[in-house]
Amino acid sequence: MRLEETGFFRQLKECAGKSEIRLNESMDKHTTFRVGGEADIFINVADASDASAIIKCLSITGNDYYILGKGSNILVGDKGYR
């Protein structure tokens, strides 16, 4: 089953509000070093209320997350971020 067909993904979309969800997003676009594999799910958060709802949703479902700022001083491995 593809990720976008799961109940978790549908629930995440509901929580995301106006935020943009991207699947298999290449992290080289989001780090100053321009390196890194793909993140299974990448969310470009629209505003603070969306961020709060997304974090709550991820916490309730027991999914890990990482908040990325401007992408400086971070390296993402070639295997990406699950």
GIHUUR-V677163 format. One record per run of one state. SS is the DSSP state (~ for helix, > for strand, _ for the rest). FROM is the first residue (numbers start at 1). TO is the last residue. If there is no record, write none. Layout:
<<SS | FROM | TO> <SS | FROM | TO>>
This chain:
<<_ | 1 | 2> <~ | 3 | 5> <_ | 6 | 6> <~ | 7 | 16> <_ | 17 | 19> <> | 20 | 26> <~ | 27 | 29> <_ | 30 | 37> <> | 38 | 44> <_ | 45 | 47> <~ | 48 | 60> <_ | 61 | 80> <> | 81 | 81> <_ | 82 | 82>>
